[in-house]
């Protein structure tokens, strides 16, 4: 973690007189859970468990794993600060946008979040929800947004911020620049497609507004959740809200066809 940050700062230092882009993927926090140091490990071992998320709770072995994980999160925090401190010292902060995000939900083996169903690898919110923090002094006002976005949105956002208008490739995402300036994004559907079995059977997902529909690709069964009222996805509303389920399913089926999304060999579904 320290080495990757040092390399990133070195790169910025060498390119600070011109536009630069840094895609910094720290490995931490990730298994194996390696404590940052003994002092931090002792601190988190003594820290009371979070009664809301369940973080830090459980048997001694589990608590030790979580404490080690927490020291890795702390290390990541410290290294993010190293980057912001450098940008401040170099006079680059006001002209640099920072985005902090992740590639999957929390690891259930190292941490806990009882507010969500599932964890890394699952198709429920515990596996799909990730941080999305944006910092750009004097350009992005501090605040929160409940507008759903996805990782595919960052590339078109960077293109627009850089003033690039002649890109001819396919863009699967939408620029977030309006949202960053406090303006609304046009409502759209977000899609996920998992054609093989991992933590869940093969399925496709559509998220539109507050509603999320999952279609399992082997037997066609569906689950429908209202995430604004049931973030933990504990109540399948497919039977009680058939009109919403069918509208979302129709849009998902169209997306399947338009994108030639593969079905598993044992699927009972037939594509038109």
C-alpha positions, -999 to +999 in steps of 0.1 A: +000+000+000+028+024+009+048+015-021+019+020-046+011+054-031+048+064-034+048+053-070+016+073-077+030+105-061+063+101-080+043+098-112+023+130-104+055+148-095+070+140-129+039+151-148+026+179-127+032+205-154+008+188-178-025+170-176-022+136-158-044+107-149-037+081-122-056+049-119-044+037-085-056+002-074-044-005-039-045-042-030-055-034+006-078-042+022-078-078+010-070-112+022-047-123+036-054-100+065-020-087+075-020-063+105-005-029+098+014-030+131+009-043+166-002-009+180-031-006+156-040-043+160-043-039+198-064-007+193-089-025+171-090-057+192-101-035+222-126-015+202-163-023+209-183-040+182-206-018+161-241-028+171-256-017+138-233-033+112-219-061+134-184-051+125-160-063+152-185-088+167-182-126+169-159-153+183-123-144+191-109-158+159-134-137+138-127-106+158-090-110+152-096-113+115-118-081+116-092-062+136-065-071+112-088-060+083-094-027+101-057-020+103-055-024+066-084+000+061-065+024+084-034+020+062-055+028+031-069+059+048-034+071+057-022+066+021-051+085+007-041+114+030-005+111+017-019+118-018-041+147-008-013+162+013+010+160-017-015+177-040-019+205-014+018+210-011+023+210-049-005+234-055-025+209-075-055+202-053-079+227-067-073+214-103-074+177-095-106+156-091-103+126-068-127+096-070-126+069-044-144+037-051-141-001-051-146-031-073-170-051-051-190-051-019-175-059+015-157-092+022-179-112+045-149-132+057-131-101+069-158-076+078-196-073+084-225-052+074-258-065+087-277-036+071-272-054+037-280-088+023-250-107+010-214-097+006-186-098-020-196-122-048-234-120-042-259-103-064-276-086-035-267-051-023-239-064+000-221-075-031-230-047-055-228-016-033-195+002-032-182+035-020-184+064-045-167+095-030-158+125-052-136+154-041-128+185-061-124+217-041-144+246-054-159+225-082-179+198-064-200+209-035-199+187-004-231+166-001-247+133-006-267+118-036-290+088-037-288+086-075-276+051-086-244+052-106-220+025-118-183+020-126-190+023-163-199+060-157-164+071-148-148+069-183-174+091-200-171+115-170-134+118-175-139+123-212-162+152-206-140+168-179-111+166-203-130+183-231-127+153-254-155+153-279-141+132-308-141+098-290-158+073-314-159+042-292-189+027-276-197+042-242-217+019-219-219+045-191-232+081-187-212+111-178-217+121-141-207+158-147-242+171-143-246+152-110-213+166-098-226+201-105-258+195-086-280+189-116-302+158-121-293+128-143-319+115-167-334+084-151-320+052-166-318+015-159-286-001-147-279-038-157-258-067-144-254-100-161-238-131-145-240-161-168-222-186-145-226-198-110-206-183-082-223-173-049-256-172-066-271-191-096-267-174-130-289-143-132-295-109-147-304-078-128-321-045-136-321-015-113-344+014-121-352+041-095-360+024-062-368-009-079-344-039-084-354-070-103-334-102-104-341-129-130-325-163-125-314-176-159-318-213-154-355-214-144-367-178-151-377-172-115-377-135-105-373-115-073-384-078-069-373-054-042-380-018-034-346-007-021-358+026-007-381+007+017-362-026+020-325-021+015-318-055+031-339-072+003-359-092+027-393-090+010-397-103-025-425-082-040-428-099-074-462-114-065-477-083-049-464-058-076-468-078-108-471-048-131-438-034-119-421-068-122-434-073-157-424-039-169-388-043-156-386-079-169-396-067-203-369-040-203-344-066-191-354-091-218-349-063-244-315-056-230-306-093-232-316-094-269-299-061-279-266-071-262-267-108-271-262-116-234-253-153-232-276-178-213-262-208-194-265-241-214-291-255-189-313-224-192-350-230-197-354-195-211-358-191-249-346-159-265-368-145-292 
